[in-house]
Amino acid sequence: MWREPTVVTPATGSVIELSAIKSRLRIVGDHEDAVLIEIREEVIAEAQSYTGLFLTRETVRLDCDGWGDLRLLPVAPVLQDAAAVVRYRDAAGQIVALAGDAYRVGGKALDARIEPVPGAVWPAAYGLVRVEVEVGWPVLPYDVRSALMQRIADRFERRETAPVASFSDWDQLLVNYRFGGGAWTRGA
């Protein structure tokens, strides 16, 4: 069983640059920067909560009970070239790092796993397997970016929450990215 992830290395920067937002909204000057930054962060948090994804590149620590849990990581996206460090509790009760060439990140971004390399087997673990892994896309998928930009523009123009249709453009662009890997939510 997985425990709630802990952010080890937080994101630096944002998934959408302020200059891109200002260009989209045709804003010249810096008089609206504070408002745009606040709206951008609100919308990113909302998208992370709605989808369950880490939109920014971060490193998270995940604790679980055993090797079998690694068949599906409870966070996404995890890219196949993502850096991962695996540790486990050995028979002496010590937390030991597993050699990096003994495992690999497999699967796809939204259903990633950590598996032993061919010919390797997991060592005996005693109640704890700990993974540190990079999450997030280096570049947002176009439809996710589009949903964020649309929501930012809407919020900037209205400056308050307005009722939306039962299935909005937001839902249409993000529905295929909803991830239910964990019982916790991002950005909530």
Protein Blocks (a to p, Z undefined) as FASTA:
>chain_A
ZZddddfbdcedjfbdfklmmmmnopgcjklmmmmmmmmmmmmmmmmmmnopafbdcddd
dddfbfklmmpccbdcddfklccddddddfkopacdddfklpccedjfklccddddehia
cdddehiacddddedjfbdcfklmmmmmmmmmmmmmnopacdddfbdfklmmmmmmpcck
bfbdehZZ
